[in-house]
Amino acid sequence: MARAPIGLKLRERRKSLGVTQTALAAKVGVSPSYLNLIESEKRNIGGSLLMRIADELDIRMEELDGAADRRLIDDLGEIAASPTFQNLKVSPQSAGELVGRHPDWARALTVLYRTYMDRDQTVIALADRLNQDPFLSAAVHRMLTNVASIRSASEILESVSDIEPDQRERFHNILLTESDQLSSVAEGLAAFFDKGVAPTRSISPNEEIDDFLQEHQNHFPELEIAAEALASSLNLKEQGVTTALSEMIEQRYGLSITYAAPESAQRSKARFKAGSKAESKPVSAPRLKPGAKTGSHQIENNGTVQDKRMVLAEALPGPTRRFLLARTAAELALAEPISGIIEQSSTLTSAEARRRATGALASYCASAMLLPYDRFLEQAVKLRYDIERLRHSFDVSLEQICHRLVTLRKPGAEGIPFAFMRVDPSGYVSKRYALPGLPIPRYGGACPLWPVYRAFQTPGMVNCSLAAFPNNDRFLFVACAVEKGASAYGQHRPLLSIMLACEALYADQTVYGDTLSAATRDQALAVGPTCRLCTREDCAHRQEDLIVAT
């Protein structure tokens, strides 16, 4: 796995200051040859020696921590494994040197690749629509039919001179009707292509959000405080959560909450719909730009909510319904602290990324409201991170529990550091949060042996495995496939697989460590990151060749 290029950073800093190896070695109390090994990445460095060198070079320890560098190295390694560069034989092992010597160029390369992937996916999506969209084929067929009718009627009118008046009128009506229909179809096609790009999803905004969350370690102290204060003001402990949140949304912000018909049960997102033009009710909390969107909800341009209805699918499970209400409450009442964090971020460069990040932070606040940090951490430690018992203890969904476990990074009160991954049955990674040493793939799937994929075979059952990587790093994987939203008889079950992962040294602190016998620990599941980065040449599950340095 990736290792931060600390030695290369020290060498570049030393050279920029005009300090020789011999002079620096003498000041920090090591031999020049040993310092050369450190700067060449042939010796690890840490502790007091690293602090002495950092002091001499006037470089902050935060710059040498390496978390951001490791993420960048992992991204470059995954880019090198792309089939796009197959013929170039790019070595993933050289990524660390590039990051150490030229970090700005390394970041530029990742941005360039993301842009390329974004455009590529857009072209593919548009090509699919052109080739497969039934509207297009039906519209073209309709146009050909209209043109044929117009041509036939025109030829008759031109070539036949003794047509009866009523027949001539009939053909004129055909021309008028078919021309009108042709015009309608043409307008429909124009509208189709005007919004043709809308259904395509940009990759870059999601990746910017990934980087944004990683930079903050997926923990936002100011939102924790604000969310718990909001929950306390609503007396969520004393009265029902659903009732308290519903009353706040309706009474304070003038939204009426309604429930969709059973046929809409598969839709899991709340949404606002414009109703009749009733008297507007002022909204003081959200400070939004004209036409701004908060999550999946639309707020009126003038900062008021004009007879808006929050529509929920009536078949939604209770935990999902409560979470959506809490998220809406956070979007409305905590808009200011959320927007403050978004505006301060240099990672969120696009309007779409900022919009999605706003929704992600609203979800974060909802989680903090329903699962208060200290009480949740205390219960998680008491139940030894048993995600099923935690779900029942707080009456929330399993995914909400897993999301909350990843946020437990308060200084002095941390939980186990977890990675998070969510995939659909096609293998598409819809959510990811990586750990140092355990990169979650951005582009394509991970190792097929990861239990996040096996969990689809037994929906609702928790799968756990102790996994060993080629470099001997070991991780505990815990995965479960869950039904997302609600489905009715005859409908497809919307399954997603959720996985948590932590370093094996934390396994004993979890209930899942109890299931790992001594034999299991000695014979951990041999896995890799992705096939193109995995050195296990004898793996029977290999789908692609390993990238080999030339």
C-alpha positions in Angstrom: 0.0 0.0 0.0 1.0 3.6 -0.4 3.7 5.1 1.9 4.1 8.9 2.2 7.3 10.1 0.5 8.7 11.8 3.6 12.4 11.3 2.6 11.8 12.9 -0.8 10.0 15.9 0.8 12.9 16.4 3.2 15.5 16.3 0.3 13.5 18.8 -1.7 13.2 21.1 1.3 16.9 20.8 2.1 17.9 21.6 -1.5 15.6 24.6 -1.6 17.3 26.0 1.5 20.8 25.3 0.1 21.8 23.0 2.9 24.1 20.1 2.2 23.5 16.5 3.4 26.7 16.6 5.4 25.7 19.8 7.2 22.2 18.6 8.0 23.4 15.2 9.2 25.8 16.9 11.6 23.1 19.1 13.1 20.7 16.2 13.7 23.3 13.7 14.9 23.3 11.1 12.1 25.8 10.1 9.4 25.5 11.6 5.9 25.1 8.1 4.5 22.2 7.3 6.8 20.6 10.7 5.9 21.1 9.8 2.2 19.2 6.5 2.8 16.3 8.4 4.4 16.1 10.9 1.6 16.2 8.1 -1.0 13.2 6.4 0.7 15.4 3.4 1.7 14.9 3.9 5.4 11.8 4.8 7.3 11.9 7.7 9.6 9.8 8.9 12.5 9.8 9.9 16.1 12.4 12.3 17.5 14.8 12.1 14.5 12.0 13.3 12.2 11.2 16.1 14.6 14.8 17.2 14.7 15.1 17.3 10.9 11.8 19.1 10.6 13.0 21.7 13.0 16.3 22.2 11.2 14.5 22.6 7.8 11.7 24.7 9.3 9.0 22.4 8.0 5.8 21.7 9.8 5.1 18.1 11.0 1.6 18.4 9.5 3.2 18.7 6.1 5.0 15.4 6.7 2.1 13.5 8.2 1.5 12.0 4.8 -2.3 11.3 4.9 -3.0 13.6 1.9 0.1 12.2 0.1 -0.9 8.6 0.6 -4.4 9.4 -0.9 -2.7 11.1 -3.8 -0.3 8.1 -4.3 -3.2 5.7 -4.2 -5.1 7.7 -6.8 -2.0 7.8 -9.1 -1.6 4.0 -8.6 -5.2 3.4 -9.6 -4.8 5.7 -12.6 -1.7 3.8 -13.7 -3.8 0.6 -13.5 -6.3 2.0 -16.0 -6.5 0.2 -19.3 -6.0 3.7 -20.9 -2.3 3.5 -20.0 -1.8 -0.3 -20.6 0.6 0.2 -23.5 2.7 2.8 -21.7 3.6 0.3 -18.9 3.3 3.0 -16.3 4.7 1.8 -12.9 2.4 2.5 -9.9 5.5 2.2 -7.7 6.9 5.5 -9.2 3.9 7.4 -7.9 5.5 8.1 -4.6 8.5 9.7 -6.2 6.3 11.9 -8.3 4.3 13.1 -5.3 7.5 13.7 -3.3 9.2 15.7 -6.1 6.4 17.4 -7.8 3.2 17.2 -5.7 1.5 20.0 -7.8 2.0 18.0 -11.0 0.7 14.9 -9.3 -2.5 16.7 -8.3 -2.8 18.1 -11.8 -2.6 14.6 -13.3 -5.4 13.3 -11.0 -7.5 16.3 -11.9 -6.8 15.8 -15.6 -7.7 12.1 -15.4 -10.9 12.8 -13.5 -11.9 15.3 -16.2 -11.1 12.7 -18.9 -13.2 10.1 -17.1 -16.0 12.7 -16.7 -16.1 13.5 -20.4 -15.8 9.8 -21.3 -18.8 8.9 -19.1 -20.8 11.7 -20.6 -20.1 10.6 -24.1 -21.0 7.0 -23.3 -24.2 8.1 -21.6 -25.2 10.2 -24.6 -24.3 7.5 -27.0 -26.4 5.0 -25.0 -29.3 7.4 -25.2 -29.0 7.9 -28.9 -28.7 4.2 -29.5 -31.2 2.8 -27.0 -33.6 5.5 -25.9 -37.1 4.3 -27.0 -38.3 7.9 -27.3 -35.8 8.6 -30.1 -36.7 5.6 -32.2 -40.4 6.3 -31.7 -39.9 10.0 -32.6 -37.9 9.2 -35.7 -40.5 6.6 -36.8 -43.3 9.2 -36.2 -41.5 11.8 -38.2 -41.0 9.4 -41.2 -44.7 8.6 -41.0 -45.7 12.3 -41.0 -43.3 13.1 -43.9 -44.7 10.2 -45.9 -48.3 11.4 -45.4 -47.4 15.0 -46.2 -45.6 13.9 -49.4 -48.4 11.6 -50.5 -51.1 14.2 -50.0 -49.0 16.9 -51.7 -48.3 14.7 -54.8 -52.1 14.0 -55.1 -53.0 17.7 -54.9 -50.3 18.6 -57.5 -50.9 15.7 -60.0 -54.7 15.4 -59.9 -56.5 18.5 -61.3 -60.1 17.4 -61.1 -60.4 16.6 -57.4 -63.8 17.2 -55.9 -63.9 20.2 -53.5 -64.6 18.0 -50.4 -61.8 15.7 -51.3 -59.4 18.6 -51.9 -60.4 19.9 -48.4 -59.8 16.5 -47.0 -56.2 16.4 -48.4 -55.6 19.9 -47.2 -56.7 18.8 -43.7 -54.3 15.9 -43.9 -51.4 18.3 -44.8 -52.4 20.5 -41.9 -52.7 17.7 -39.4 -49.6 15.9 -40.4 -47.6 19.1 -40.5 -48.8 20.0 -37.0 -47.8 16.6 -35.7 -44.4 16.8 -37.4 -43.8 20.1 -35.8 -44.7 18.7 -32.4 -42.3 15.8 -32.8 -39.6 18.2 -33.9 -40.1 20.3 -30.8 -40.0 17.2 -28.6 -36.7 16.2 -30.2 -35.3 19.7 -29.7 -36.3 19.6 -26.0 -34.9 16.1 -25.6 -31.5 17.2 -26.9 -31.6 20.5 -24.9 -31.7 18.4 -21.7 -29.8 15.5 -23.1 -26.8 15.9 -20.8 -28.9 16.2 -17.7 -29.2 12.5 -16.9 -25.5 12.0 -17.1 -23.7 12.2 -13.8 -20.5 14.0 -13.4 -17.8 12.0 -11.8 -15.7 14.9 -10.6 -18.1 16.4 -8.1 -18.4 13.1 -6.2 -14.7 12.7 -6.1 -14.3 16.3 -4.9 -16.7 15.4 -2.1 -14.6 12.3 -1.3 -11.5 14.4 -1.0 -13.4 17.0 1.1 -14.6 14.4 3.6 -11.1 12.8 3.8 -9.5 16.2 4.5 -11.8 16.7 7.4 -11.5 13.0 8.5 -15.3 12.9 8.0 -15.7 14.8 11.3 -17.1 18.3 11.7 -17.1 19.5 15.3 -19.1 22.6 14.6 -21.9 20.6 13.0 -21.9 18.1 15.9 -22.5 21.0 18.4 -25.2 22.7 16.2 -27.0 19.4 15.5 -27.1 18.4 19.1 -28.3 21.8 20.1 -31.1 21.6 17.6 -32.1 18.2 18.8 -32.1 19.4 22.4 -34.3 22.3 21.5 -36.8 20.0 19.9 -36.9 17.7 22.9 -36.4 14.6 20.8 -35.9 12.5 24.0 -39.2 13.6 25.5 -41.5 13.2 22.5 -41.5 11.1 19.5 -38.7 11.9 17.0 -41.1 11.8 14.0 -43.6 14.1 15.7 -41.1 16.6 16.9 -39.4 16.9 13.6 -42.7 17.1 11.7 -44.0 19.8 13.9 -40.8 21.9 13.5 -40.8 21.6 9.7 -44.5 22.4 9.4 -44.9 25.1 12.1 -41.6 26.8 11.8 -41.0 26.6 8.1 -44.5 26.4 6.7 -44.1 23.0 4.9 -46.9 20.5 4.9 -45.8 16.9 5.0 -47.8 14.5 2.9 -47.3 10.9 1.9 -47.1 9.4 -1.6 -49.4 6.7 -2.9 -48.2 3.0 -2.6 -47.0 3.0 -6.3 -44.4 5.7 -5.3 -43.1 3.6 -2.4 -39.9 2.8 -4.3 -38.9 6.4 -4.2 -36.9 6.9 -1.0 -36.1 10.7 -1.2 -38.3 13.4 0.2 -39.1 16.2 -2.2 -41.0 19.5 -2.2 -43.9 20.0 -4.7 -45.5 23.3 -5.5 -49.1 23.4 -4.6 -51.8 26.0 -5.1 -50.7 29.7 -4.7 -51.4 30.1 -1.1 -50.0 32.9 1.1 -46.2 32.7 1.5 -44.7 32.0 4.9 -41.3 33.5 5.7 -38.3 31.4 6.3 -35.5 33.0 8.3 -32.9 30.2 8.7 -31.9 29.3 5.1 -29.7 32.0 3.4 -29.9 30.8 -0.2 -29.0 32.3 -3.5 -31.9 32.6 -6.0 -33.0 29.3 -7.2 -30.6 27.5 -4.9 -31.3 23.9 -4.0 -30.7 22.2 -0.7 -30.2 18.5 -1.1 -33.2 17.2 -3.0 -35.4 20.2 -2.0 -36.2 23.3 -3.9 -36.6 26.6 -2.0 -38.3 29.6 -3.6 -36.2 32.4 -5.1 -37.5 35.0 -2.6 -36.4 33.1 0.4 -39.9 32.0 1.2 -41.6 28.7 1.0 -44.8 29.1 -1.1 -47.2 26.4 -0.2 -44.6 23.7 -0.4 -45.3 20.1 0.4 -42.7 17.7 1.7 -43.7 14.4 0.1 -42.6 11.1 1.6 -43.3 7.6 0.3 -45.8 6.1 2.8 -44.2 2.7 2.6 -40.8 3.9 3.8 -39.5 2.2 6.9 -39.6 4.2 10.1 -35.8 4.8 10.4 -35.6 6.1 6.8 -38.6 8.4 7.4 -37.1 9.8 10.6 -33.7 10.3 8.9 -35.3 12.2 5.9 -37.2 14.5 8.4 -34.0 15.1 10.3 -32.1 15.9 7.2 -34.8 18.4 6.1 -34.7 20.0 9.5 -31.0 20.3 9.2 -31.1 21.8 5.7 -33.5 24.5 7.0 -32.3 25.2 10.5 -28.5 24.7 10.1 -28.1 26.2 6.6 -25.7 28.9 7.9 -23.0 26.6 9.6 -23.3 24.2 6.7 -22.8 26.9 4.0 -19.9 28.3 6.1 -18.0 25.0 5.9 -18.7 24.7 2.2 -17.5 28.3 1.4 -14.2 27.8 3.3 -13.3 24.7 1.3 -10.8 24.9 -1.5 -11.5 21.3 -2.6 -15.1 21.9 -3.7 -14.4 23.7 -7.0 -17.6 23.3 -8.9 -21.2 24.5 -8.1 -22.4 20.9 -8.4 -19.8 19.6 -6.0 -20.8 22.3 -3.5 -24.5 21.4 -3.9 -23.9 17.8 -3.3 -21.6 18.5 -0.4 -24.4 20.6 1.2 -26.6 17.6 1.0 -23.9 15.4 2.5 -23.4 17.8 5.4 -27.2 17.9 6.0 -27.1 14.1 6.2 -24.2 14.4 8.6 -26.3 16.7 10.8 -29.2 14.4 10.7 -27.0 11.6 11.9 -25.7 13.7 14.7 -29.2 14.6 15.7 -30.4 11.0 15.8 -27.2 9.5 17.1 -25.6 12.0 19.6 -21.8 11.6 19.5 -21.0 10.8 23.2 -24.0 8.5 23.8 -23.4 6.7 20.5 -19.7 6.2 21.1 -20.4 4.9 24.6 -22.9 2.4 23.3 -20.7 1.4 20.4 -17.9 0.6 22.8 -20.3 -1.2 25.2 -21.7 -3.3 22.4 -18.3 -3.8 20.8 -19.3 -2.2 17.5 -22.0 -4.8 16.8 -23.8 -3.0 14.0 -26.9 -5.1 14.3 -27.3 -4.5 18.0 -26.5 -0.8 17.6 -29.2 -0.6 14.9 -31.8 -2.0 17.3 -30.6 0.1 20.2 -31.1 3.4 18.3 -33.9 2.3 16.0 -32.1 3.4 12.9 -31.0 1.6 9.7 -27.8 -0.4 9.4 -26.4 2.0 6.8 -27.0 5.0 9.2 -25.1 3.1 11.9 -22.2 2.4 9.6 -22.1 6.0 8.4 -22.0 7.2 12.0 -19.2 4.9 13.0 -17.0 6.4 10.4 -17.4 9.9 11.9 -16.2 9.1 15.4 -13.0 11.1 15.2 -13.4 13.7 17.9 -9.9 14.4 19.4 -9.6 12.6 22.7 -12.8 10.6 22.1 -12.2 8.7 19.0 -13.8 5.4 18.0 -12.2 2.7 15.9 -11.0 4.3 12.5 -13.2 2.6 9.9 -13.2 2.7 6.1 -16.6 2.7 4.4 -17.8 1.3 1.1 -21.2 1.0 -0.6 -21.8 -0.8 -3.9 -24.8 -1.9 -5.9 -25.1 -5.3 -7.5 -23.3 -4.1 -10.7 -20.2 -3.3 -8.6 -20.6 0.5 -8.9 -19.1 2.2 -5.8 -21.6 4.8 -4.8 -20.0 5.8 -1.5 -16.4 5.5 -0.3 -14.2 6.5 2.6 -10.7 5.2 2.5 -8.1 4.5 5.2 -4.3 4.8 5.0 -3.2 1.5 3.6 -6.7 0.6 2.4 -7.6 2.6 -0.7 -11.1 2.2 -1.9 -11.1 2.2 -5.8 -12.4 5.3 -7.5 -12.4 3.8 -11.0 -13.9 0.3 -11.4 -14.3 -2.4 -8.8 -12.1 -3.7 -6.0 -10.8 -7.2 -5.5 -13.7 -9.7 -6.2 -12.9 -11.5 -2.9 -13.8 -8.6 -0.7 -16.9 -9.5 1.3 -18.8 -6.4 0.2 -19.6 -8.4 -3.0 -20.2 -11.8 -1.3 -22.8 -10.1 0.9 -25.3 -10.0 -2.0 -25.5 -13.8 -1.8 -27.1 -13.6 1.7 -29.0 -10.3 2.0 -29.5 -9.2 5.6 -26.7 -11.4 7.0 -23.5 -9.8 8.2 -20.4 -11.3 6.7 -17.0 -10.7 8.3 -13.5 -11.7 7.1 -9.9 -11.1 8.2 -8.2 -10.2 5.0 -4.5 -10.2 4.2 -3.0 -8.0 1.5 0.2 -8.9 -0.5 2.3 -6.5 1.7 1.1 -8.4 4.8 -1.3 -5.6 5.9 -4.4 -7.1 7.5 -7.8 -5.7 7.8 -11.1 -6.8 9.3 -14.0 -6.5 6.7 -17.6 -6.4 7.9 -20.3 -6.3 5.2 -24.0 -6.7 4.8 -26.4 -6.3 1.8 -29.5 -4.3 2.7 -32.7 -3.4 1.0 -32.7 0.3 0.2 -36.0 2.1 0.3 -39.2 0.1 0.0 -40.5 -2.3 -2.6 -43.9 -3.9 -3.3 -44.9 -7.3 -4.6 -43.6 -7.8 -8.1 -41.0 -5.0 -7.9 -37.3 -5.4 -8.0 -35.7 -5.4 -4.6 -33.2 -2.4 -4.5 -30.2 -4.0 -2.7 -27.0 -2.3 -1.7 -24.0 -3.8 0.0 -22.5 -1.8 2.9 -19.0 -2.6 4.2 -16.9 -1.3 7.1 -13.2 -2.1 7.3 -10.6 -1.5 10.0 -7.0 -2.5 10.7 -6.8 -6.0 12.1 -5.2 -4.7 15.4 -8.7 -3.3 16.3 -10.4 -6.6 15.7 -10.3 -7.6 19.4 -12.3 -4.5 20.3 -15.2 -5.7 18.1 -17.7 -8.5 18.5 -16.5 -9.8 15.1 -13.0 -10.4 16.4 -14.5 -13.2 18.6 -15.5 -15.2 15.6 -11.9 -15.2 14.3 -10.2 -18.3 15.7 -6.4 -18.7 15.9 -6.5 -20.7 12.7 -8.4 -18.0 11.0 -6.0 -15.3 12.1 -3.1 -17.4 10.7 -4.9 -18.2 7.5 -6.5 -14.9 6.6 -8.3 -14.5 3.3 -5.7 -13.6 0.7 -7.0 -10.5 -1.1 -5.6 -7.5 -3.0 -6.6 -4.0 -3.9 -7.6 -4.5 -7.5 -6.4 -7.1 -10.0 -4.2 -4.7 -11.9 -2.4 -3.7 -8.7 -2.3 -7.1 -7.0 0.9 -9.2 -7.1 -0.9 -12.5 -6.3 -0.1 -14.2 -9.7 -1.6 -17.5 -8.7 -5.0 -16.1 -7.7 -7.8 -18.1 -9.4 -10.1 -15.0 -9.3 -7.8 -12.7 -11.3 -9.7 -10.8 -14.0 -7.0 -8.6 -15.3 -3.2 -8.7 -15.6 -0.9 -7.0 -13.2 0.7 -3.7 -14.3 4.4 -4.5 -14.4 7.1 -1.9 -14.4 9.4 -1.9 -17.4 
